[in-house]
Amino acid sequence: MSQIVEFHWRLIAEPAVTARTTVVVPIYPLVRRGTAAEVIPAVADLAADSPAELVLSRRR
């Protein structure tokens, strides 16, 4: 597993520009280096500190 690359940044930027909004992309340890115990609290803190409305979506 690797960190996101230019393609991913463009994929993230396009809907953000279209929606005229800001998207926060947390960079966190990947598998084999990081664990859910490390990542989940850090991402939860990031969400809690967000000054804007936060919308999380999960496709089923």
N, C-alpha and C positions, 0 to 999 in steps of 0.2 A: 504494500500500500504506500502511496505517496501523497504529498500535499497537492492541493489543487493547482492546476496549470492555467495558462492563458485562456484556453477554451472554456474552462469552468468560469473564469472571471467574466468573460463575455456573456456566457449563459446567464449569469447572475445579474449583470449590468443591464441587459436588454429590458426585462420587465420592470426593473427599478426606474430606468429612464422613462419608459412608457407611462408608468404610474406616477411619475414625479415624486418619488419617495426615496428614502434611504434604506438600504439593506445592510444589516450587520452580519458579517460572515466570521464566526469564531474559528480560529485556527487552534486546534487542540491535538494532543498526542494521538497517534494512530495505533491500530491494533499491533500487538507485540511490543509496543512501547508504553501505551497508556491504557488505563482501565476505566470502566464506567464510574468507579468510585472517585476517580480524579476528575473526569470530564463533566459529569452531571452537575456537581455543585458549582463548578466554574461557569457553566452555561446558564444555570439557574441564577447565579449572581449577576451575570451579564444582562439577563432578561429583567431582573428586578431593578437594575440600575438604569434601564432604558427610559429616557424622558418622554418617549412617544408611546402611543398605543401599540401594543404588541399583539400580533395575530400569528398564532401557530396553526398550521394546517397539516392534517395527516390524511392521505388518500387511502381509501379502503378498497 
